[in-house]
Amino acid sequence: MEGNRKARIGFVGCGGHATSSLYPTIHTIPEIDLAAVCDLKEELAKRNARNFGARKWYTDLNKMLSGEKLDGVAICGLPKMHCEVGKRCLDVGLPIFVEKPSAVCYKEALDLAEYAKGKGLFGAVAFMKRHSTCYRMAKAITEKEEFGGINEIEVRFANGRYPDLNKFGWELQVESPSYSFLIGQAVHIFDLIRFFCGDVAEIYAVLNEVEKIDNNGIFGYAITVTFKNGVVGVMNLNALQGPEFQISEYFLAAGRECWLEVKDMVSLNYYAHTKPMPEFNPDGRAQISSWKPEFTEFLESKAEGMVGYKGELQNFARAILGKEKVSADLYDGAKALQIAEAIWESSQTRKPVRT
């Protein structure tokens, strides 16, 4: 598809995350024409159509699908909705974009991926970290010959106390905040490590359940991971370091006598193998190459894409238009959930789990 044609998108779901993080990026994406929005609650559908420039609003998905000439549908809601609404959209020949997780479990996520494949269509999963500025820079560095390939990774992720998502209608297989955390939040991290290192071969996890306060859990995971290409890694994932949803994140990749680190998705340090780097330091001293956003970019981070919300939707639109491939497809969504379930199984059995 050539020229300036835009992808006509219907958006299903006008809840909190969609409205605060996804809709605000649409006006910055030249490839998207927001044709219509849909939500079961009329006031939310009307609000998002008005605030974000959709020409039509609906409370009935079937009416939107039959009444609009769409090129694709973005879906943001509970995981069960991703599967049910996703299949209805695939049935009428439309590719889909779904929030993470794409389903409540690996089996259902894989079923959705296979369903799309059977229809000859694609689906994208909203793993925004693949599109964040720092992680894209880090990925490019690790693929340079001078880095020597990734040999080891370290990840720390803290979310603060975390709820049992079944209390909010998620219908997960296990009722536990520490399980909900793996499926509902840390699944981003599981996709991130696959983004850098490929498929996982084996997981070993230990869980320390510290306390439960009302519906919220305080806990920590210590995890070792071996990838199919031989890379090894450790992950510290916890709900210990602050109040609810107070997040901190750290990623390290070690190459061959060099390494890089990304802190909180907004700063990057590269400790290069080449020391000194004369183009930067004529005095011949070793140094660190660093990047972090300047002030105006930081203020516009959600709309302008620094954290990846813009990038994931733009990638979906460009895939519809035939301009690039989907970065994270429905199979990637399933594999991230497979890792989550392997961590839970290992933490309960205290044995390594092959994936």
N, C-alpha and C positions, 0 to 999 in steps of 0.2 A: 504494500500500500504506500503510495507516494504522496508528495505534496504536503499541504498543511492540514490534512484531515485530522480531526480529533476523535478520540475514542469516546463514544457516548456511554456514560456510566450511570447505572442505577445503583443507589446506595441503600442497603437495607440495615436499619439500626440507627437510632438517634439518641443513644444513651450517653452516659458520662464520658467514657474513654473516646468513643467515636467523635463526640462533639468537641472535646477539649484538645485532642491530639491529631485526629485524622482530617476532619472537615476543614480546619483552618489552613491546611497545606494546599487544598485543591486550587485556590486562586493563583498559586505560584507555579502550577504545573501546566505548561502550555499544551500538553497532549490530551488533557482531560476536558470533556464537556459534561458537566454534571446535569444529566437530563432529568432525573427524578430521585426523590428520596421516599423511603417507606418505613413506617413504624406502626406497631399496633396501637400506640397512643397518639391520637390525632393531634394533640397540642404539641407534641415533640416533632412530629412530621412537619406540621405547619411552621414551627419555629426554625427548624434547620433549613427548610426550603427558603424561607424568608432571609435568614441570616447568611446563607452560603450560596445563594444564587441559583438554586434548582428551579426549573420552570414549572414542575409539577410535584405534588406530594400525594402519597397514597397511604392507606391503612391496610390494604389488601394486596398481598404479593402477586397473586394471580392477575389482578387487574393491572398492576404495573407491568408485568411481563407481557400481557396481551395488548396493552394500550400504548406501549413505547417501543420504538425501534432502537434497541440497545445493542451495544457491542460487548458488554461485559457487566458483571454485577459485583460490587464490593459488599461484604457481609461482616458485620461486627456485632456480636452478641455472645450468648452462652455457647459453649462448645456444641451442645446438642443442636442448637439452631444452625451452626455452621454446616453440619452434616445434612440436616433436613432441608433447609433453604438452599444449600449448595446443590443438592441433587435435583431439586425442582428447577433451578436455573440451568443446570447441565442438561436436563431433559428437553429444554426448549432451545438448546444449541448455544448457550452462552458460557464463556469461560468465567471463572470465579476467583475472587480475592477474599480470603477469610482471615480473621484475626487469629492469633495464637491463643491457646492450642487449637488445632484444627478439629479436634474431637476430644472426648473424655478419656480415651485410651488408645494404645497403639493399634489394636485390632480394628477399631472403628475408623481411625485415621487412615490406615492402609486400605480399608474398604472404600473410603471416599476417593483416595488416589486411584484405585483400580476402576472405580465407577467412571471417573473423568476420562481415564485412558480408554475405557470401553466405548465412550461416546466420541472419541477422537478429539477431545478438548483438553485444555490445561487448567490448572488451578495454582494460585500463588498463596503463600502463607506469610503473614505479617511479622517476619523476623527482622525488625528494623535495625538491629545491630550490624547486620551485613552492609547496611547503607549509611552508617554513621561515618562522619568525616575521619575520625581517628582510626577506626578499624579498617576503613578502606586504605588509608595511608599505611597502616601496619601491614596489611595483607600485601600491598605492593612491595614493601621493603623485604618481607620474608621471601618473596618470589625472585628477588635479585640474586644473581650468582654469588655476589660477595657475602650474602648472608649464610650460604651453605645449607639451606634447608632448615626447617624446624626440627629440633631433636627433643625438646622438652618444653612443656607449658606449665604454668601455674595460674590458678584462678582463685580469687577471693570475691565472694558476693554476699552482702548482708542486706536484708530487707527490713529488719526490725520485726517485732512480733507479727505472726501471720495467722489468719483465720482458717477455720474449717469451711471450705468453699461450698460444701454440701448444704450449709445453713443458708446459702444464697441461691440454691436451686441448680447447682452444677451437676449433680447426679454422678459424682465420681465413684470409683469402685471401692474406695476405702474412706471411712469417716475419720479424718485426722488432720490437724493443721500441718503436720510435718509432711504428710503425703500431698495435701493440697498445694503446698509450697513448691514441690517438685513439678507438678502438672501445670499450675497456674502462673508461676513466676520463673522458677529456675530453668524452665524449658527454653527460655531465651539463651541461657548460658550453654545448654546442651547443643543448641544449633550453632552457637558461636564457636565452640571447640571443633565441631565438624567443619565449619567454614574454613578454619585454619588447618586442620589436621586430617580431615577425611573421616571415614567410618571407624567406629569404636569396635574393638575386639573383646575387651574384658573390663569389667567394673568390679571394684571391691569398695564397699562403703560401711562406715560405722556411724551410728546415729546416737547422739546424746540428747535425750528428752529431758529438759531442765524443769519446765513448769508450764502449766496451762492456766491462763487467766481468762475466765468466762469462755468466749469462743476462740481465744487467741492462744497460739502456742509459742513457747520460747525454746529453741532447740538449735543444734548444730550438727552438720555432717562433715566428716573427714573422708575423702574419696580418693582412691588411686584409679587411674584410667590408662589402659594400653590401647593404642590404635592399631589398625590392621597393617599400617605401613611401618610399624615399629616405634613410632613416637610414643613417649610416656608422659604422664602428667599427674598433677595433684589438684584437687578442688576442695576449697573450704567454703561451704555454703551454709549460711546460718541466719537465724532470726533472733540474734542475741545483742546486736550492737546499737539498738535505739528503739524509739517508739514505733508504732505501726507505720509501715511504708517509708521509713527513713532509710534511704538506700545508699550504699557505698559499693564500689566495684573496682577490681584490679585485675589486669591481665598481663602476663609475662610470657614471651616466647624466646627461647634460647636457640641460637643457630650454632655456627661453628666459630667459637671464640668471639662471639658477639651476641647481643641480645637487645630486646626492646620491651618497653612497658607502656601500657595505656592505663591511665588513672581516671576513673569516673566518666569515661567516654569523652572527656574534653581536654585531655593533655596526653602528649606522646613524647617519650624519650627514647632515642636510639643510641646505643652504645656500640659503635661500629668496630669492625675488625681492623679497618685501616686506621692506624694511629701513628702519627697525627694525620689530619685531613687538611692538607696544605691550602686547599681552596678557601677554607674558612679561617685558618690560623697560620699565618706566616711565621710565627715564632716557633713552630714545631712542637707544640704541646698537645697532649691528648685532650679530647673534648667530647661533649655529648651534643648530639643534634636534637633539638627540642621544638615542639610545636604546641601551641594552645591558642584558642580563638582570641581575636582582639574584641574589644568591648561591644561594638555594634553587632558583630556576628553572634556573640553570646546572647545578646538580648533577643535576637531574632531566631534563636536556635530551633524552635519547633517548626515555624513556618518555612524557614530557609534550609532546613534539612540537616543541621549538624548532628542531630541525634538519630536521624534515619527515617522519621515518619513520612517525610516528603518522598524520599528515595524509594520506599517500598511501593507506594501508590504510583509513582511515576514509572517504575519498572513494570508494573502491571499494565499500565496504559501503553507503554512502548512495546510490550510483548504483544498486545492486541493488534497494534499497528504494524507488527512485523519488523520492528526496528532493533529489538534485542531479545534475548532469551530471559525467561523468568529466573530470578536469582535464587529464590527458595520456593520449590514447588511442593505439591501435596505429599510427595514421598519424603521430602526433607521434614515436613511437619510430622509425619509418622515416625521417622527415625529419631527425632528429638524426644518423642514420647516413649519410644522403646528404651532410650537411655534412662529416662525418668523411672520407668518401671523396673529396670535392672538395678538401679540404685536402691529403690525401695526393697526389692527382693533380697539384695545383698545385705542391707541394713537389718533385715528381719532374721535372716539365716546365718549371718556372720560368715558367709562363704562368697568367694568370687563368682560372678555371673558372666557367662559368655553371651554376646549379642549377635 
